[in-house]
Amino acid sequence: MTEVAIAAAVGARQSTINRIANGHMKPNWELGQALVALAKATEIPPANDGQDLPNAA
C-alpha cells in the first residue's frame, strides 16, 4: 500500500505516515491501533514453498 492509501485508511495525513515510517515520529495510541488493525486486515499469507506438498517421487 502507498502512504497515501494507508493514511486514508487510518484517518491520518500522508506526511504523518511518512514520518512514522522513517522513524521520525511515533504514532499516538489511536493511530497505532488503527495501523495494527489495517495491517491485520490486509495481511497476505506467505506463499506456499512446496514443503507441505506430498513427495511426487
C-alpha positions in Angstrom: 0.0 0.0 0.0 1.1 3.5 -0.6 1.5 6.0 2.2 -1.5 7.9 0.7 -3.7 4.8 0.9 -2.5 3.9 4.4 -3.2 7.5 5.5 -6.7 7.5 4.0 -7.5 4.1 5.6 -6.5 5.2 9.1 -7.6 8.8 9.0 -4.2 10.4 9.0 -2.1 12.6 6.7 0.4 11.1 4.3 3.1 13.2 5.9 2.4 11.6 9.3 2.6 8.1 7.8 5.9 9.1 6.2 7.4 10.4 9.5 6.3 7.2 11.3 7.8 5.0 8.5 11.1 6.9 8.6 11.4 6.7 12.4 10.9 10.5 12.9 7.7 10.1 14.9 5.8 7.6 17.0 2.1 7.3 16.5 -0.3 8.1 19.3 -2.3 5.2 20.7 -5.3 5.6 18.5 -3.3 5.8 15.3 -1.1 2.9 16.3 -4.2 0.8 16.9 -5.6 1.8 13.5 -2.3 0.9 11.8 -2.2 -2.5 13.6 -5.9 -3.2 12.6 -5.1 -2.2 9.0 -2.1 -4.5 8.9 -4.1 -7.4 10.2 -6.9 -6.7 7.7 -4.6 -6.6 4.7 -2.2 -9.4 5.7 -1.2 -11.6 2.9 -0.4 -15.2 3.8 3.0 -16.4 2.9 3.5 -18.2 -0.4 3.4 -22.0 -0.4 7.1 -23.1 -0.7 6.1 -26.7 -1.5 7.2 -28.1 1.8 3.7 -29.3 2.7 3.0 -31.0 -0.6 3.3 -34.8 -0.9 6.5 -36.1 -2.4 5.9 -36.7 -6.1 8.7 -39.3 -6.4 
